[in-house]
């Protein structure tokens, strides 16, 4: 199964959710933010190399505890990368490594659209603020147009009482909340997914709930 | 299925436009095959061929009683007919296919950074060639000549064929070699400019003369110039013309900056007053 983690807005925590969901499922996390990647890169070939035809996608998968296909950081790499090759790369990783979680870039251009077009389903990440919700609605519309079924919406970094009902009504999908938790924020940099580092936390429970929702949408 | 076509051919490229009309009361699936001697170059959006096109031709559904128009290019001489219908059958009712990644690219547009945003260091320095090299005039020209060619190469970083880059590199090496050879014997005579500068001026003048002959030229004149270019250089034809245009533009920039610097230096030279007599008295 290929799952896209999308959300029109930048900075809402798509990469963090993708990383932690990758640990919970488990799945290979592909950092498809070609212009502004932020999952750990490490050494070796990256997605820029794969999309420029210089590396095999499966050989670029590495790392633990979450397996990653990282993305390069250079503008030259982003320019040389052919986003039309992303579909084949994702399918190749799915064939060899099993489930794939794609961390999509912000925005509404093809680099965000191609993962949605390839994905079996998607998760939209939003922050619990009114302005972020508008972007989530746009991303849901794009996902619908590109045939990526919406598994659910993640309200990330919630504090107090998040507007779950309002979001569910607006987006027409079940909402999972991930409370603000410094351990989630640090999980990517520390390579310590919250489901492993703090399995009893409410954030880990949110990620686990999301993981179950994704599993239940697995295509037959 | 009524098929009507026109073909427009120029400089070895044929542009084929096709009109299909379905006079029947049912939708029909039609496949067109390119009969020209080369792959069909389909219309593209964001670099991605439109749906239904491949290297052999085009497949589409013509609705009942309606028309569909299509067009493509082919690097081949014209033929009669350029296209043929290889499939014409009743179109089955099918659900629209789920959008492919290519659709997403066509509809949303690529998000790659613009060429100007990409540092050119990947392929060597791309800064404007600096005129004010501190040492002898000869080497200043050498760095200009190679700098200019590198700039041309660097603009082609990502999307040109290797051949051109190799040629650029070869040009740069040539420039270096030429200057090296002449550098040692640089003339310091008061009335003549140093040899590398003179030869650079000569080269630039030759290019500019050629460009002048092509400016507002009649067809026979232009053909004569192009033929001369073809025999003199391995890079002829339209590639040669492109190169000439780029070369003349670079010449204009360089010559202007050289002129500006030369004027400035001349003014300073005139203004400077070496107190020869006073120093002689002191000595």
Interface residues (C-beta under 8 A of the other chain):
Chain A: X34 X35 X75 X76 X78 X79 X80 X81 X83 X84 X86 X87 X105 X107 X108 X109 X110 X111 X112 X113 X114 X116 X117 X118 X145 X146 X147
Chain B: X46 X48 X98 X99 X100 X101 X102 X103 X104 X105 X107 X108 X109 X110 X111 X112 X113 X115 X117 X118 X119 X122 X157 X158
